[in-house]
């Protein structure tokens, strides 16, 4: 945590700083890769949900048309029976 740095010279401190910078770059690269993967997965899931929603809308429209047709047939049958 930095408490033991008082005994180090400039060269040692420079070497330590270089190693810390390389480690930090490695950590940031790993984090960026993980975030990129998560974003890609979320995009994939979003696309699947969109496709599913489109299919459900299509099926709902078909069912609504079938319901209207069935209602029309029922009313026609009722009206024909009254005549």
C-alpha positions in Angstrom: 0.0 0.0 0.0 3.0 2.3 -0.2 4.2 2.2 3.4 7.4 0.3 2.5 8.5 2.7 -0.3 10.7 4.9 1.8 13.7 2.6 1.5 13.5 2.4 -2.3 15.7 4.5 -4.6 14.6 6.3 -7.7 15.5 3.4 -10.0 13.5 1.0 -7.9 10.6 3.3 -7.7 10.7 3.8 -11.5 10.7 0.0 -12.0 7.8 -0.4 -9.6 5.9 2.3 -11.4 6.5 0.6 -14.7 5.2 -2.7 -13.4 2.2 -1.0 -11.9 1.4 0.7 -15.2 1.7 -2.6 -17.1 -0.5 -4.3 -14.6 -3.1 -1.5 -14.8 -3.1 -1.8 -18.6 -3.7 -5.5 -18.4 -6.5 -5.0 -15.9 -8.1 -2.3 -18.1 -7.8 -4.5 -21.2 -9.4 -7.5 -19.4 -12.2 -5.2 -18.1 -12.8 -3.8 -21.6 -13.0 -7.3 -23.1 -15.5 -8.4 -20.5 -17.6 -5.3 -21.0 -17.5 -5.8 -24.8 -18.6 -9.4 -24.4 -21.4 -8.4 -22.1 -22.6 -5.7 -24.6 -22.5 -8.2 -27.5 -24.5 -10.7 -25.4 -27.1 -8.1 -24.5 -27.4 -7.1 -28.2 -27.9 -10.7 -29.1 -30.5 -11.2 -26.4 -32.2 -7.9 -27.4 -32.4 -9.1 -31.0 -33.9 -12.4 -29.9 -36.5 -10.6 -27.8 -37.3 -8.3 -30.8 -37.8 -11.3 -33.0 -40.0 -13.0 -30.4 -42.0 -9.8 -30.0 -42.5 -9.6 -33.8 -43.7 -13.2 -34.0 -46.1 -12.7 -31.1 -47.5 -9.6 -32.8 -48.0 -11.5 -36.0 -49.8 -14.3 -34.1 -51.9 -11.8 -32.2 -53.0 -10.3 -35.5 -53.9 -13.7 -36.9 -55.9 -14.5 -33.8 -57.7 -11.2 -33.9 -58.7 -11.8 -37.5 -59.9 -15.3 -36.7 -61.9 -13.9 -33.8 -63.5 -11.2 -36.0 -64.4 -13.9 -38.6 -65.8 -16.2 -36.0 -67.9 -13.3 -34.5 -69.2 -12.5 -38.0 -70.2 -16.1 -38.6 -71.9 -16.3 -35.2 -73.9 -13.1 -35.8 -74.8 -14.3 -39.3 -76.1 -17.6 -37.9 -78.1 -15.8 -35.2 -79.6 -13.3 -37.7 -80.4 -16.1 -40.1 -82.2 -18.1 -37.4 -84.4 -15.1 -36.5 -85.5 -14.6 -40.1 
